[in-house]
């Protein structure tokens, strides 16, 4: 999004505001959580920078997402 006149916050703020307003009107709000492993095979001995060794011959990280 380089060179744009708006940023990520500009795109995300309206739906976040609407969700906050709808949630405030509800007695109960459910939030679904997910944890996913994102794995990348190691085809050579060179490890990728900033990734963990999660399994033999694989590096990756855990991604966490929540949906309200």
PDB file of N, CA, C and O in Angstrom, chain B, residues numbered from 101:
ATOM      1  N   UNK B 101       0.814  -1.185   0.000  1.00  0.00           N
ATOM      2  CA  UNK B 101       0.000   0.000   0.000  1.00  0.00           C
ATOM      3  C   UNK B 101       0.859   1.250   0.000  1.00  0.00           C
ATOM      4  O   UNK B 101       0.414   2.314   0.431  1.00  0.00           O
ATOM      5  N   UNK B 102       2.060   1.130  -0.471  1.00  0.00           N
ATOM      6  CA  UNK B 102       2.934   2.297  -0.539  1.00  0.00           C
ATOM      7  C   UNK B 102       2.436   3.251  -1.601  1.00  0.00           C
ATOM      8  O   UNK B 102       1.934   2.837  -2.646  1.00  0.00           O
ATOM      9  N   UNK B 103       2.581   4.527  -1.322  1.00  0.00           N
ATOM     10  CA  UNK B 103       2.185   5.532  -2.279  1.00  0.00           C
ATOM     11  C   UNK B 103       0.693   5.848  -2.252  1.00  0.00           C
ATOM     12  O   UNK B 103       0.233   6.713  -2.997  1.00  0.00           O
ATOM     13  N   UNK B 104      -0.066   5.159  -1.403  1.00  0.00           N
ATOM     14  CA  UNK B 104      -1.502   5.421  -1.311  1.00  0.00           C
ATOM     15  C   UNK B 104      -1.755   6.624  -0.404  1.00  0.00           C
ATOM     16  O   UNK B 104      -0.921   6.978   0.429  1.00  0.00           O
ATOM     17  N   UNK B 105      -2.887   7.227  -0.579  1.00  0.00           N
ATOM     18  CA  UNK B 105      -3.254   8.370   0.247  1.00  0.00           C
ATOM     19  C   UNK B 105      -3.955   7.944   1.532  1.00  0.00           C
ATOM     20  O   UNK B 105      -4.326   8.789   2.346  1.00  0.00           O
ATOM     21  N   UNK B 106      -4.137   6.648   1.718  1.00  0.00           N
ATOM     22  CA  UNK B 106      -4.770   6.138   2.925  1.00  0.00           C
ATOM     23  C   UNK B 106      -3.993   4.906   3.374  1.00  0.00           C
ATOM     24  O   UNK B 106      -3.225   4.325   2.606  1.00  0.00           O
ATOM     25  N   UNK B 107      -4.202   4.524   4.611  1.00  0.00           N
ATOM     26  CA  UNK B 107      -3.482   3.378   5.158  1.00  0.00           C
ATOM     27  C   UNK B 107      -4.433   2.290   5.630  1.00  0.00           C
ATOM     28  O   UNK B 107      -5.646   2.371   5.436  1.00  0.00           O
ATOM     29  N   UNK B 108      -3.860   1.279   6.249  1.00  0.00           N
ATOM     30  CA  UNK B 108      -4.649   0.147   6.736  1.00  0.00           C
ATOM     31  C   UNK B 108      -5.709   0.579   7.743  1.00  0.00           C
ATOM     32  O   UNK B 108      -6.835   0.081   7.718  1.00  0.00           O
ATOM     33  N   UNK B 109      -5.349   1.502   8.626  1.00  0.00           N
ATOM     34  CA  UNK B 109      -6.299   1.967   9.643  1.00  0.00           C
ATOM     35  C   UNK B 109      -7.517   2.597   8.973  1.00  0.00           C
ATOM     36  O   UNK B 109      -8.645   2.399   9.426  1.00  0.00           O
ATOM     37  N   UNK B 110      -7.299   3.348   7.908  1.00  0.00           N
ATOM     38  CA  UNK B 110      -8.411   3.972   7.187  1.00  0.00           C
ATOM     39  C   UNK B 110      -9.364   2.912   6.635  1.00  0.00           C
ATOM     40  O   UNK B 110     -10.575   3.130   6.601  1.00  0.00           O
ATOM     41  N   UNK B 111      -8.838   1.780   6.207  1.00  0.00           N
ATOM     42  CA  UNK B 111      -9.666   0.708   5.662  1.00  0.00           C
ATOM     43  C   UNK B 111     -10.378  -0.082   6.754  1.00  0.00           C
ATOM     44  O   UNK B 111     -11.515  -0.516   6.568  1.00  0.00           O
ATOM     45  N   UNK B 112      -9.717  -0.268   7.885  1.00  0.00           N
ATOM     46  CA  UNK B 112     -10.254  -1.129   8.942  1.00  0.00           C
ATOM     47  C   UNK B 112     -11.129  -0.394   9.953  1.00  0.00           C
ATOM     48  O   UNK B 112     -11.963  -1.019  10.608  1.00  0.00           O
ATOM     49  N   UNK B 113     -10.958   0.897  10.090  1.00  0.00           N
ATOM     50  CA  UNK B 113     -11.688   1.640  11.117  1.00  0.00           C
ATOM     51  C   UNK B 113     -13.214   1.571  10.954  1.00  0.00           C
ATOM     52  O   UNK B 113     -13.897   1.326  11.948  1.00  0.00           O
ATOM     53  N   UNK B 114     -13.784   1.771   9.763  1.00  0.00           N
ATOM     54  CA  UNK B 114     -15.251   1.710   9.650  1.00  0.00           C
ATOM     55  C   UNK B 114     -15.855   0.363  10.078  1.00  0.00           C
ATOM     56  O   UNK B 114     -16.814   0.362  10.850  1.00  0.00           O
ATOM     57  N   UNK B 115     -15.334  -0.787   9.608  1.00  0.00           N
ATOM     58  CA  UNK B 115     -15.938  -2.041  10.082  1.00  0.00           C
ATOM     59  C   UNK B 115     -15.705  -2.280  11.570  1.00  0.00           C
ATOM     60  O   UNK B 115     -16.567  -2.854  12.236  1.00  0.00           O
ATOM     61  N   UNK B 116     -14.562  -1.856  12.109  1.00  0.00           N
ATOM     62  CA  UNK B 116     -14.319  -1.999  13.546  1.00  0.00           C
ATOM     63  C   UNK B 116     -15.336  -1.177  14.339  1.00  0.00           C
ATOM     64  O   UNK B 116     -15.870  -1.651  15.341  1.00  0.00           O
ATOM     65  N   UNK B 117     -15.602   0.040  13.900  1.00  0.00           N
ATOM     66  CA  UNK B 117     -16.575   0.897  14.585  1.00  0.00           C
ATOM     67  C   UNK B 117     -17.972   0.278  14.558  1.00  0.00           C
ATOM     68  O   UNK B 117     -18.674   0.270  15.569  1.00  0.00           O
ATOM     69  N   UNK B 118     -18.373  -0.243  13.382  1.00  0.00           N
ATOM     70  CA  UNK B 118     -19.693  -0.863  13.270  1.00  0.00           C
ATOM     71  C   UNK B 118     -19.803  -2.092  14.167  1.00  0.00           C
ATOM     72  O   UNK B 118     -20.830  -2.301  14.812  1.00  0.00           O
ATOM     73  N   UNK B 119     -18.752  -2.903  14.209  1.00  0.00           N
ATOM     74  CA  UNK B 119     -18.753  -4.091  15.065  1.00  0.00           C
ATOM     75  C   UNK B 119     -18.840  -3.702  16.530  1.00  0.00           C
ATOM     76  O   UNK B 119     -19.548  -4.347  17.303  1.00  0.00           O
ATOM     77  N   UNK B 120     -18.131  -2.660  16.917  1.00  0.00           N
ATOM     78  CA  UNK B 120     -18.160  -2.191  18.302  1.00  0.00           C
ATOM     79  C   UNK B 120     -19.566  -1.732  18.674  1.00  0.00           C
ATOM     80  O   UNK B 120     -20.050  -2.049  19.760  1.00  0.00           O
ATOM     81  N   UNK B 121     -20.227  -0.990  17.787  1.00  0.00           N
ATOM     82  CA  UNK B 121     -21.582  -0.521  18.067  1.00  0.00           C
ATOM     83  C   UNK B 121     -22.569  -1.679  18.178  1.00  0.00           C
ATOM     84  O   UNK B 121     -23.403  -1.700  19.083  1.00  0.00           O
ATOM     85  N   UNK B 122     -22.476  -2.650  17.253  1.00  0.00           N
ATOM     86  CA  UNK B 122     -23.376  -3.809  17.312  1.00  0.00           C
ATOM     87  C   UNK B 122     -23.128  -4.624  18.575  1.00  0.00           C
ATOM     88  O   UNK B 122     -24.076  -5.103  19.197  1.00  0.00           O
ATOM     89  N   UNK B 123     -21.861  -4.787  18.963  1.00  0.00           N
ATOM     90  CA  UNK B 123     -21.517  -5.552  20.167  1.00  0.00           C
ATOM     91  C   UNK B 123     -22.042  -4.884  21.426  1.00  0.00           C
ATOM     92  O   UNK B 123     -22.475  -5.567  22.355  1.00  0.00           O
ATOM     93  N   UNK B 124     -22.011  -3.568  21.468  1.00  0.00           N
ATOM     94  CA  UNK B 124     -22.481  -2.831  22.643  1.00  0.00           C
ATOM     95  C   UNK B 124     -23.981  -3.017  22.844  1.00  0.00           C
ATOM     96  O   UNK B 124     -24.469  -2.890  23.967  1.00  0.00           O
ATOM     97  N   UNK B 125     -24.717  -3.316  21.782  1.00  0.00           N
ATOM     98  CA  UNK B 125     -26.163  -3.510  21.868  1.00  0.00           C
ATOM     99  C   UNK B 125     -26.542  -4.937  22.238  1.00  0.00           C
ATOM    100  O   UNK B 125     -27.709  -5.204  22.522  1.00  0.00           O
ATOM    101  N   UNK B 126     -25.592  -5.853  22.242  1.00  0.00           N
ATOM    102  CA  UNK B 126     -25.879  -7.268  22.495  1.00  0.00           C
ATOM    103  C   UNK B 126     -25.599  -7.631  23.943  1.00  0.00           C
ATOM    104  O   UNK B 126     -24.713  -7.075  24.592  1.00  0.00           O
ATOM    105  N   UNK B 127     -26.387  -8.586  24.424  1.00  0.00           N
ATOM    106  CA  UNK B 127     -26.164  -9.092  25.780  1.00  0.00           C
ATOM    107  C   UNK B 127     -24.928  -9.998  25.817  1.00  0.00           C
ATOM    108  O   UNK B 127     -24.160  -9.974  26.778  1.00  0.00           O
ATOM    109  N   UNK B 128     -24.749 -10.795  24.759  1.00  0.00           N
ATOM    110  CA  UNK B 128     -23.620 -11.725  24.670  1.00  0.00           C
ATOM    111  C   UNK B 128     -22.919 -11.530  23.325  1.00  0.00           C
ATOM    112  O   UNK B 128     -23.562 -11.385  22.286  1.00  0.00           O
ATOM    113  N   UNK B 129     -21.608 -11.529  23.371  1.00  0.00           N
ATOM    114  CA  UNK B 129     -20.800 -11.422  22.155  1.00  0.00           C
ATOM    115  C   UNK B 129     -19.867 -12.623  22.104  1.00  0.00           C
ATOM    116  O   UNK B 129     -19.106 -12.860  23.043  1.00  0.00           O
ATOM    117  N   UNK B 130     -19.921 -13.378  21.020  1.00  0.00           N
ATOM    118  CA  UNK B 130     -19.045 -14.530  20.838  1.00  0.00           C
ATOM    119  C   UNK B 130     -17.873 -14.137  19.947  1.00  0.00           C
ATOM    120  O   UNK B 130     -18.036 -13.433  18.951  1.00  0.00           O
ATOM    121  N   UNK B 131     -16.705 -14.602  20.325  1.00  0.00           N
ATOM    122  CA  UNK B 131     -15.506 -14.347  19.534  1.00  0.00           C
ATOM    123  C   UNK B 131     -14.866 -15.690  19.230  1.00  0.00           C
ATOM    124  O   UNK B 131     -14.447 -16.408  20.139  1.00  0.00           O
ATOM    125  N   UNK B 132     -14.792 -16.026  17.952  1.00  0.00           N
ATOM    126  CA  UNK B 132     -14.180 -17.285  17.529  1.00  0.00           C
ATOM    127  C   UNK B 132     -12.675 -17.071  17.356  1.00  0.00           C
ATOM    128  O   UNK B 132     -12.240 -16.125  16.701  1.00  0.00           O
ATOM    129  N   UNK B 133     -11.896 -17.966  17.954  1.00  0.00           N
ATOM    130  CA  UNK B 133     -10.441 -17.885  17.877  1.00  0.00           C
ATOM    131  C   UNK B 133      -9.902 -19.058  17.073  1.00  0.00           C
ATOM    132  O   UNK B 133     -10.454 -20.158  17.122  1.00  0.00           O
ATOM    133  N   UNK B 134      -8.838 -18.827  16.345  1.00  0.00           N
ATOM    134  CA  UNK B 134      -8.198 -19.888  15.574  1.00  0.00           C
ATOM    135  C   UNK B 134      -6.690 -19.737  15.689  1.00  0.00           C
ATOM    136  O   UNK B 134      -6.154 -18.631  15.640  1.00  0.00           O
ATOM    137  N   UNK B 135      -6.020 -20.872  15.842  1.00  0.00           N
ATOM    138  CA  UNK B 135      -4.563 -20.907  15.794  1.00  0.00           C
ATOM    139  C   UNK B 135      -4.177 -21.839  14.654  1.00  0.00           C
ATOM    140  O   UNK B 135      -4.577 -23.003  14.641  1.00  0.00           O
ATOM    141  N   UNK B 136      -3.418 -21.346  13.718  1.00  0.00           N
ATOM    142  CA  UNK B 136      -2.995 -22.139  12.572  1.00  0.00           C
ATOM    143  C   UNK B 136      -1.480 -22.125  12.470  1.00  0.00           C
ATOM    144  O   UNK B 136      -0.840 -21.085  12.626  1.00  0.00           O
ATOM    145  N   UNK B 137      -0.917 -23.301  12.204  1.00  0.00           N
ATOM    146  CA  UNK B 137       0.525 -23.375  11.943  1.00  0.00           C
ATOM    147  C   UNK B 137       0.758 -23.097  10.470  1.00  0.00           C
ATOM    148  O   UNK B 137       0.129 -23.713   9.609  1.00  0.00           O
ATOM    149  N   UNK B 138       1.645 -22.185  10.182  1.00  0.00           N
ATOM    150  CA  UNK B 138       2.036 -21.882   8.814  1.00  0.00           C
ATOM    151  C   UNK B 138       3.443 -22.447   8.637  1.00  0.00           C
ATOM    152  O   UNK B 138       4.410 -21.926   9.193  1.00  0.00           O
ATOM    153  N   UNK B 139       3.540 -23.519   7.852  1.00  0.00           N
ATOM    154  CA  UNK B 139       4.793 -24.256   7.717  1.00  0.00           C
ATOM    155  C   UNK B 139       5.391 -24.087   6.327  1.00  0.00           C
ATOM    156  O   UNK B 139       4.684 -23.986   5.325  1.00  0.00           O
ATOM    157  N   UNK B 140       6.711 -24.061   6.307  1.00  0.00           N
ATOM    158  CA  UNK B 140       7.453 -23.944   5.055  1.00  0.00           C
ATOM    159  C   UNK B 140       8.539 -25.014   5.049  1.00  0.00           C
ATOM    160  O   UNK B 140       9.331 -25.115   5.987  1.00  0.00           O
ATOM    161  N   UNK B 141       8.569 -25.809   3.987  1.00  0.00           N
ATOM    162  CA  UNK B 141       9.555 -26.882   3.882  1.00  0.00           C
ATOM    163  C   UNK B 141      10.956 -26.307   3.690  1.00  0.00           C
ATOM    164  O   UNK B 141      11.148 -25.293   3.019  1.00  0.00           O
ATOM    165  N   UNK B 142      11.918 -26.982   4.295  1.00  0.00           N
ATOM    166  CA  UNK B 142      13.320 -26.627   4.087  1.00  0.00           C
ATOM    167  C   UNK B 142      13.873 -27.552   3.013  1.00  0.00           C
ATOM    168  O   UNK B 142      14.013 -28.755   3.232  1.00  0.00           O
ATOM    169  N   UNK B 143      14.185 -26.991   1.861  1.00  0.00           N
ATOM    170  CA  UNK B 143      14.707 -27.794   0.764  1.00  0.00           C
ATOM    171  C   UNK B 143      16.225 -27.852   0.769  1.00  0.00           C
ATOM    172  O   UNK B 143      16.831 -28.647   0.051  1.00  0.00           O
ATOM    173  N   UNK B 144      16.821 -27.014   1.573  1.00  0.00           N
ATOM    174  CA  UNK B 144      18.268 -27.020   1.726  1.00  0.00           C
ATOM    175  C   UNK B 144      18.567 -26.734   3.194  1.00  0.00           C
ATOM    176  O   UNK B 144      17.645 -26.631   4.003  1.00  0.00           O
ATOM    177  N   UNK B 145      19.785 -26.611   3.530  1.00  0.00           N
ATOM    178  CA  UNK B 145      20.154 -26.390   4.927  1.00  0.00           C
ATOM    179  C   UNK B 145      20.032 -24.930   5.369  1.00  0.00           C
ATOM    180  O   UNK B 145      20.219 -24.620   6.546  1.00  0.00           O
ATOM    181  N   UNK B 146      19.721 -24.042   4.436  1.00  0.00           N
ATOM    182  CA  UNK B 146      19.606 -22.632   4.791  1.00  0.00           C
ATOM    183  C   UNK B 146      18.266 -22.364   5.467  1.00  0.00           C
ATOM    184  O   UNK B 146      17.207 -22.559   4.870  1.00  0.00           O
ATOM    185  N   UNK B 147      18.324 -21.921   6.701  1.00  0.00           N
ATOM    186  CA  UNK B 147      17.111 -21.602   7.439  1.00  0.00           C
ATOM    187  C   UNK B 147      16.652 -20.183   7.087  1.00  0.00           C
ATOM    188  O   UNK B 147      17.464 -19.295   6.825  1.00  0.00           O
ATOM    189  N   UNK B 148      15.365 -20.003   7.089  1.00  0.00           N
ATOM    190  CA  UNK B 148      14.817 -18.668   6.851  1.00  0.00           C
ATOM    191  C   UNK B 148      14.960 -17.833   8.117  1.00  0.00           C
ATOM    192  O   UNK B 148      14.822 -18.345   9.228  1.00  0.00           O
ATOM    193  N   UNK B 149      15.231 -16.579   7.944  1.00  0.00           N
ATOM    194  CA  UNK B 149      15.405 -15.683   9.071  1.00  0.00           C
ATOM    195  C   UNK B 149      14.065 -15.422   9.753  1.00  0.00           C
ATOM    196  O   UNK B 149      13.045 -15.271   9.081  1.00  0.00           O
ATOM    197  N   UNK B 150      14.064 -15.368  11.075  1.00  0.00           N
ATOM    198  CA  UNK B 150      12.898 -15.016  11.904  1.00  0.00           C
ATOM    199  C   UNK B 150      11.777 -16.052  11.901  1.00  0.00           C
ATOM    200  O   UNK B 150      10.652 -15.728  12.283  1.00  0.00           O
ATOM    201  N   UNK B 151      12.048 -17.281  11.485  1.00  0.00           N
ATOM    202  CA  UNK B 151      11.061 -18.353  11.584  1.00  0.00           C
ATOM    203  C   UNK B 151      11.591 -19.429  12.518  1.00  0.00           C
ATOM    204  O   UNK B 151      12.799 -19.648  12.613  1.00  0.00           O
ATOM    205  N   UNK B 152      10.677 -20.094  13.202  1.00  0.00           N
ATOM    206  CA  UNK B 152      11.053 -21.153  14.146  1.00  0.00           C
ATOM    207  C   UNK B 152      11.079 -22.503  13.454  1.00  0.00           C
ATOM    208  O   UNK B 152      10.402 -22.705  12.446  1.00  0.00           O
ATOM    209  N   UNK B 153      11.862 -23.430  13.998  1.00  0.00           N
ATOM    210  CA  UNK B 153      11.830 -24.823  13.555  1.00  0.00           C
ATOM    211  C   UNK B 153      10.669 -25.487  14.279  1.00  0.00           C
ATOM    212  O   UNK B 153      10.763 -25.761  15.476  1.00  0.00           O
ATOM    213  N   UNK B 154       9.574 -25.750  13.566  1.00  0.00           N
ATOM    214  CA  UNK B 154       8.392 -26.335  14.187  1.00  0.00           C
ATOM    215  C   UNK B 154       8.370 -27.854  14.059  1.00  0.00           C
ATOM    216  O   UNK B 154       7.848 -28.542  14.935  1.00  0.00           O
ATOM    217  N   UNK B 155       8.924 -28.372  12.990  1.00  0.00           N
ATOM    218  CA  UNK B 155       8.986 -29.819  12.745  1.00  0.00           C
ATOM    219  C   UNK B 155      10.272 -30.119  11.996  1.00  0.00           C
ATOM    220  O   UNK B 155      10.968 -29.214  11.535  1.00  0.00           O
ATOM    221  N   UNK B 156      10.572 -31.391  11.882  1.00  0.00           N
ATOM    222  CA  UNK B 156      11.776 -31.781  11.138  1.00  0.00           C
ATOM    223  C   UNK B 156      11.667 -31.281   9.696  1.00  0.00           C
ATOM    224  O   UNK B 156      10.651 -31.498   9.035  1.00  0.00           O
ATOM    225  N   UNK B 157      12.689 -30.628   9.224  1.00  0.00           N
ATOM    226  CA  UNK B 157      12.769 -30.105   7.860  1.00  0.00           C
ATOM    227  C   UNK B 157      11.679 -29.078   7.540  1.00  0.00           C
ATOM    228  O   UNK B 157      11.347 -28.872   6.372  1.00  0.00           O
ATOM    229  N   UNK B 158      11.119 -28.433   8.573  1.00  0.00           N
ATOM    230  CA  UNK B 158      10.120 -27.391   8.342  1.00  0.00           C
ATOM    231  C   UNK B 158      10.319 -26.239   9.321  1.00  0.00           C
ATOM    232  O   UNK B 158      10.640 -26.435  10.493  1.00  0.00           O
ATOM    233  N   UNK B 159      10.122 -25.062   8.810  1.00  0.00           N
ATOM    234  CA  UNK B 159      10.117 -23.861   9.628  1.00  0.00           C
ATOM    235  C   UNK B 159       8.762 -23.199   9.484  1.00  0.00           C
ATOM    236  O   UNK B 159       8.022 -23.477   8.540  1.00  0.00           O
ATOM    237  N   UNK B 160       8.441 -22.332  10.411  1.00  0.00           N
ATOM    238  CA  UNK B 160       7.183 -21.618  10.286  1.00  0.00           C
ATOM    239  C   UNK B 160       6.867 -20.816  11.520  1.00  0.00           C
ATOM    240  O   UNK B 160       7.741 -20.487  12.322  1.00  0.00           O
ATOM    241  N   UNK B 161       5.590 -20.509  11.652  1.00  0.00           N
ATOM    242  CA  UNK B 161       5.120 -19.745  12.805  1.00  0.00           C
ATOM    243  C   UNK B 161       3.646 -20.066  13.009  1.00  0.00           C
ATOM    244  O   UNK B 161       2.999 -20.640  12.133  1.00  0.00           O
ATOM    245  N   UNK B 162       3.124 -19.694  14.162  1.00  0.00           N
ATOM    246  CA  UNK B 162       1.703 -19.873  14.462  1.00  0.00           C
ATOM    247  C   UNK B 162       0.993 -18.541  14.226  1.00  0.00           C
ATOM    248  O   UNK B 162       1.423 -17.493  14.708  1.00  0.00           O
ATOM    249  N   UNK B 163      -0.082 -18.611  13.487  1.00  0.00           N
ATOM    250  CA  UNK B 163      -0.899 -17.438  13.248  1.00  0.00           C
ATOM    251  C   UNK B 163      -2.140 -17.504  14.107  1.00  0.00           C
ATOM    252  O   UNK B 163      -2.782 -18.551  14.196  1.00  0.00           O
ATOM    253  N   UNK B 164      -2.482 -16.403  14.737  1.00  0.00           N
ATOM    254  CA  UNK B 164      -3.632 -16.335  15.620  1.00  0.00           C
ATOM    255  C   UNK B 164      -4.629 -15.335  15.054  1.00  0.00           C
ATOM    256  O   UNK B 164      -4.275 -14.197  14.746  1.00  0.00           O
ATOM    257  N   UNK B 165      -5.872 -15.769  14.920  1.00  0.00           N
ATOM    258  CA  UNK B 165      -6.914 -14.877  14.389  1.00  0.00           C
ATOM    259  C   UNK B 165      -8.151 -14.976  15.270  1.00  0.00           C
ATOM    260  O   UNK B 165      -8.446 -16.030  15.834  1.00  0.00           O
ATOM    261  N   UNK B 166      -8.857 -13.882  15.379  1.00  0.00           N
ATOM    262  CA  UNK B 166     -10.112 -13.839  16.110  1.00  0.00           C
ATOM    263  C   UNK B 166     -11.143 -13.120  15.256  1.00  0.00           C
ATOM    264  O   UNK B 166     -10.843 -12.118  14.606  1.00  0.00           O
ATOM    265  N   UNK B 167     -12.374 -13.651  15.267  1.00  0.00           N
ATOM    266  CA  UNK B 167     -13.463 -13.048  14.511  1.00  0.00           C
ATOM    267  C   UNK B 167     -14.603 -12.799  15.469  1.00  0.00           C
ATOM    268  O   UNK B 167     -15.051 -13.701  16.178  1.00  0.00           O
ATOM    269  N   UNK B 168     -15.064 -11.568  15.482  1.00  0.00           N
ATOM    270  CA  UNK B 168     -16.166 -11.191  16.384  1.00  0.00           C
ATOM    271  C   UNK B 168     -17.460 -11.253  15.630  1.00  0.00           C
ATOM    272  O   UNK B 168     -18.518 -10.975  16.196  1.00  0.00           O
TER     273      UNK B 168
END
